[in-house]
Amino acid sequence: MAGSSSYNNSNEGSNGNMYPSEGTVRKQKVAVALQYNKGEQAPKILATGKGHLADKIIEKAKESDVPTYEDSKLANTLSNLEIGDMIPPELYTVVAEILVFVDKTDKLRGKIHG
């Protein structure tokens, strides 16, 4: 994976049982991978997935030592975009905050110098 990437996910709703209780809606896990390369106008969608695919995206992030950041509302919004799409301008501020988080995490882990 090139550039800075972050993964966003929402946790599945659970009442401790295998199945949700009557009257509840079980939320499906959502994961989105973002990529930003210097010089590009905005970060773009690298991968999106729900349920089992979301688990795979998160697993790949952990295997690749990519920081993860949880924000279920943002993940759900971004999951509606197509792979390769740049994030819309109205999300620049919130995604910039995530990229700062990723950068700080990478610095703490000694991945980058600066």
KAHU-V234195 format. One record per residue. N is the residue number from 1. RES is the residue in one small letter. SS is DSSP state (H for helix, E for strand, - for the rest). NEAR is the number of other C-alpha atoms within 12 Angstrom. Layout:
N:RES:SS:NEAR ; N:RES:SS:NEAR
//
This chain:
1:m:-:18 ; 2:a:-:16 ; 3:g:-:22 ; 4:s:E:36 ; 5:s:E:39 ; 6:s:E:45 ; 7:y:E:45 ; 8:n:E:41 ; 9:n:E:39 ; 10:s:-:30 ; 11:n:-:24 ; 12:e:-:23 ; 13:g:-:20 ; 14:s:-:16 ; 15:n:-:14 ; 16:g:-:10 ; 17:n:-:10 ; 18:m:-:10 ; 19:y:-:15 ; 20:p:-:16 ; 21:s:-:13 ; 22:e:-:9 ; 23:g:-:7 ; 24:t:-:11 ; 25:v:-:13 ; 26:r:-:20 ; 27:k:-:20 ; 28:q:-:23 ; 29:k:-:31 ; 30:v:E:36 ; 31:a:E:43 ; 32:v:E:48 ; 33:a:E:50 ; 34:l:E:44 ; 35:q:E:33 ; 36:y:E:31 ; 37:n:-:19 ; 38:k:-:13 ; 39:g:-:8 ; 40:e:-:12 ; 41:q:-:15 ; 42:a:-:25 ; 43:p:-:35 ; 44:k:E:34 ; 45:i:E:33 ; 46:l:E:32 ; 47:a:E:33 ; 48:t:E:36 ; 49:g:E:31 ; 50:k:E:28 ; 51:g:-:22 ; 52:h:H:16 ; 53:l:H:20 ; 54:a:H:29 ; 55:d:H:26 ; 56:k:H:23 ; 57:i:H:31 ; 58:i:H:35 ; 59:e:H:20 ; 60:k:H:23 ; 61:a:H:28 ; 62:k:H:17 ; 63:e:H:13 ; 64:s:-:17 ; 65:d:-:21 ; 66:v:-:31 ; 67:p:-:33 ; 68:t:E:33 ; 69:y:-:31 ; 70:e:-:25 ; 71:d:-:25 ; 72:s:H:24 ; 73:k:H:21 ; 74:l:H:30 ; 75:a:H:37 ; 76:n:H:26 ; 77:t:H:25 ; 78:l:H:38 ; 79:s:-:33 ; 80:n:-:22 ; 81:l:-:23 ; 82:e:-:20 ; 83:i:-:20 ; 84:g:-:20 ; 85:d:-:23 ; 86:m:E:26 ; 87:i:-:33 ; 88:p:-:21 ; 89:p:H:15 ; 90:e:H:14 ; 91:l:H:20 ; 92:y:H:20 ; 93:t:H:16 ; 94:v:H:22 ; 95:v:H:37 ; 96:a:H:23 ; 97:e:H:16 ; 98:i:H:31 ; 99:l:H:32 ; 100:v:H:20 ; 101:f:H:23 ; 102:v:H:31 ; 103:d:H:26 ; 104:k:H:19 ; 105:t:H:23 ; 106:d:H:23 ; 107:k:H:15 ; 108:l:H:14 ; 109:r:-:14 ; 110:g:-:12 ; 111:k:-:16 ; 112:i:-:14 ; 113:h:-:11 ; 114:g:-:9
//
